[in-house]
Amino acid sequence: MLRLISADWILLMKLVLVPVLIGLVSISSRKWGALIGGWLIGLPLTSGPVAFFLALEQGDAFISAASKEIMMGIISVFMFALAYTWGASRSKWGLSLTAGLSAYFITTLILERISLPLIVGFVVVLAALLITLRLMPHVAATKASSQIGLWEIPARMVSATILVIVITGVANRLGPQLTGLLTPFPIYATILAVFTHRAEGWPQSVRLLRGVVTGSFTFATFFLIIAGTIAHWGVEIAFGSAILASALTHATTLSFINHENVG
């Protein structure tokens, strides 16, 4: 019964939570700029709840192992952001998206063949985050554009929801390791980068993805705690601790975002 209830709640989360979050992030981007919108995406907005339901369905041992893979999978998102931003500075959104997704899936295939201890993996993720920020194009801070049509935000919401359902539907057939690596698939980043690129120009899409990478330190911290504690502390304490640590971590990264906004 618990398995059936959890599956129903996961489906409900995809159909309700995803479009709501995309809408809120889109509105935030319009008000405070693409960089802040990207920073908000760094929170484990869908992967965290999915991990919670998987813990209820599959048990602590499964989600402990899967969380390590989810944490490592954020490296693929960094490669997506790096490839997309450099592509965006030279071409239109279609080629940029192709470059970004190609980098994402190639990196995921490489990570599937690598197994690292939890703490070593976390250090590798942090190093990849800092290197990615160093290598990404840097564009000057600009005001958010007001040229986004009213239809764009609903279109983003629908597109993101479809993408979530397709990706998670495929991932569930690929085994626990690859499923874990695919869980951080940049659903929000993909939708928002493309729409921002089209509506506001490539510099704003670059700023959005810089925000995504910066905010991903919170993502890595969240799954480090889940992977390292759930087998000993149980679901409630592990997820509660991860949420608290994530809130503190994300508040800390806001100072870096503020520096970028005036830089």
C-alpha positions in Angstrom: 0.0 0.0 0.0 2.8 2.4 0.9 4.5 1.7 -2.5 1.2 2.6 -4.3 0.6 5.7 -2.2 4.2 6.9 -2.8 3.9 6.4 -6.5 0.7 8.4 -6.6 2.3 11.2 -4.7 5.4 11.2 -7.0 3.1 11.5 -10.0 1.1 14.3 -8.3 4.4 16.1 -7.5 5.4 16.0 -11.1 2.1 17.3 -12.3 1.7 20.1 -9.7 5.0 20.9 -8.1 7.1 21.1 -11.2 4.9 23.7 -13.1 4.4 25.7 -9.9 8.1 25.9 -9.2 8.9 26.8 -12.8 6.4 29.6 -12.6 7.8 30.9 -9.4 11.4 30.8 -10.7 10.3 32.5 -13.9 8.6 35.3 -12.0 11.7 35.7 -9.8 13.9 35.9 -12.8 11.8 38.7 -14.2 11.8 40.6 -11.0 15.4 40.1 -9.8 17.3 38.9 -12.9 18.4 35.7 -14.5 21.2 35.1 -12.1 18.9 34.9 -9.1 16.5 32.7 -11.0 19.4 30.3 -11.8 20.5 30.4 -8.1 17.0 29.3 -7.0 17.2 26.3 -9.4 20.3 25.1 -7.5 18.0 24.0 -4.7 17.0 20.3 -4.9 13.4 21.3 -5.8 12.4 18.0 -7.4 15.2 15.6 -6.7 14.9 16.1 -3.0 11.2 15.1 -2.8 11.8 12.3 -5.3 14.6 11.0 -3.1 12.3 11.1 -0.1 9.6 9.0 -1.8 12.3 6.6 -3.1 13.5 6.2 0.5 9.9 5.3 1.6 9.6 2.9 -1.4 13.0 1.3 -1.6 14.5 1.6 1.9 17.4 3.4 3.5 20.2 1.4 1.9 18.9 2.0 -1.6 18.5 5.8 -1.2 21.9 6.0 0.6 23.6 4.5 -2.5 21.4 6.4 -4.9 22.1 9.7 -3.2 25.8 9.4 -3.8 25.1 8.9 -7.5 22.7 11.8 -7.5 25.4 14.0 -5.9 27.9 13.0 -8.5 25.4 13.5 -11.3 25.4 17.3 -10.7 28.8 17.3 -12.5 26.9 16.5 -15.7 24.8 19.6 -15.1 28.0 21.7 -14.8 29.1 20.3 -18.1 25.7 21.2 -19.6 26.0 24.7 -18.3 29.6 25.1 -19.6 28.8 23.8 -23.1 25.5 25.8 -23.3 27.0 29.1 -22.3 30.0 28.9 -24.6 27.6 27.8 -27.4 25.3 30.6 -26.6 28.0 33.2 -27.0 28.6 32.0 -30.6 25.3 30.7 -31.9 21.5 30.5 -31.4 19.7 28.6 -28.7 19.2 25.4 -30.8 22.9 24.7 -31.3 23.6 25.8 -27.7 21.1 23.3 -26.4 22.5 20.6 -28.5 26.0 21.3 -27.2 24.7 21.4 -23.6 22.7 18.2 -23.8 25.5 16.4 -25.6 28.0 17.4 -22.9 25.5 16.3 -20.2 24.9 12.8 -21.6 28.6 12.2 -22.4 29.6 13.2 -18.9 26.9 10.9 -17.4 28.2 7.9 -19.4 31.7 8.6 -18.0 30.4 9.0 -14.5 28.6 5.6 -14.8 32.0 4.0 -15.0 33.5 5.7 -12.0 32.9 4.8 -8.3 34.3 7.1 -5.6 34.0 7.1 -1.8 31.4 9.6 -0.6 33.7 12.2 0.8 36.1 12.0 -2.2 33.1 12.3 -4.5 31.9 15.4 -2.7 35.4 17.0 -3.0 35.4 16.2 -6.7 32.0 17.8 -7.1 33.2 21.0 -5.4 36.3 21.1 -7.5 34.2 20.7 -10.7 31.8 23.5 -9.5 34.7 25.9 -9.0 36.4 25.0 -12.3 33.1 25.4 -14.2 32.5 28.8 -12.8 36.1 29.8 -13.7 35.7 28.5 -17.3 32.2 29.9 -18.0 31.8 33.2 -19.9 31.3 36.1 -17.6 28.9 38.8 -18.7 28.1 42.2 -17.1 25.1 42.6 -14.8 22.1 43.9 -16.7 18.5 44.6 -15.7 15.9 41.9 -16.3 14.1 42.3 -19.6 10.4 43.1 -19.6 9.9 41.7 -23.2 8.7 38.2 -22.0 5.2 37.6 -23.3 2.4 36.4 -21.1 2.3 33.1 -22.9 6.0 32.3 -22.1 5.6 31.4 -18.5 2.7 28.9 -19.0 4.7 27.5 -21.9 7.7 27.0 -19.6 5.5 25.3 -17.1 4.0 22.9 -19.6 7.4 22.1 -21.2 9.1 21.4 -17.9 6.3 19.1 -16.8 6.5 17.1 -20.0 10.2 16.9 -19.7 10.1 15.6 -16.1 7.6 12.9 -17.0 9.6 11.7 -20.0 13.1 11.7 -18.4 11.9 10.0 -15.2 9.9 7.5 -17.1 13.0 6.5 -19.1 15.4 6.6 -16.1 13.4 4.2 -14.1 14.3 1.4 -16.6 18.0 2.0 -16.5 19.0 0.6 -13.1 19.8 2.3 -9.8 23.2 3.8 -10.7 22.2 5.4 -14.0 18.9 6.4 -12.5 20.7 8.2 -9.7 23.0 9.9 -12.2 20.1 11.0 -14.3 18.0 12.4 -11.4 19.8 15.8 -11.5 18.9 16.1 -15.2 18.8 19.9 -15.7 15.0 20.1 -16.3 14.6 23.6 -15.0 17.9 24.9 -16.3 17.1 23.5 -19.8 13.7 25.1 -20.0 14.7 28.4 -18.5 18.0 28.7 -20.4 16.3 28.2 -23.7 13.4 30.6 -23.0 15.7 33.2 -21.5 18.0 32.9 -24.5 15.2 33.4 -26.9 13.4 36.2 -25.1 16.3 38.2 -23.5 19.4 37.2 -25.4 22.4 35.0 -24.7 24.0 37.1 -21.9 21.0 36.6 -19.7 21.0 32.8 -20.4 24.7 32.8 -19.4 23.9 34.6 -16.1 21.1 32.2 -15.4 23.3 29.2 -15.8 26.1 30.8 -13.7 23.4 31.1 -11.0 22.5 27.4 -11.5 26.1 26.3 -11.0 26.7 28.5 -8.0 23.5 27.3 -6.3 24.4 23.7 -6.9 26.7 23.7 -3.9 23.5 23.4 -1.9 22.4 20.5 -4.0 25.6 18.6 -3.4 25.4 19.3 0.4 21.9 18.0 0.6 22.7 14.7 -1.0 26.0 14.3 0.9 24.1 14.4 4.1 21.4 12.0 2.9 23.9 9.5 1.6 26.1 9.7 4.8 23.4 9.7 7.5 20.2 8.0 6.4 21.4 4.4 7.1 22.2 5.4 10.7 19.7 8.1 11.5 16.6 7.1 9.5 14.5 9.0 7.0 13.1 11.7 9.3 16.4 12.9 10.9 18.5 12.5 7.7 16.1 14.6 5.6 15.5 17.1 8.3 19.2 17.6 8.7 19.7 17.9 5.0 17.0 20.5 4.6 18.5 22.6 7.5 22.0 22.4 6.1 20.7 23.2 2.6 19.0 26.3 3.9 22.1 27.6 5.6 24.3 26.7 2.6 22.0 28.5 0.1 21.9 31.6 2.3 25.7 31.6 2.3 26.0 31.4 -1.5 23.7 34.4 -1.8 26.6 36.7 -0.9 28.5 35.3 -3.9 25.4 35.9 -6.1 25.1 39.5 -4.8 28.8 40.0 -5.7 28.1 38.7 -9.3 25.1 41.0 -9.6 27.3 44.1 -9.1 30.3 42.7 -10.9 
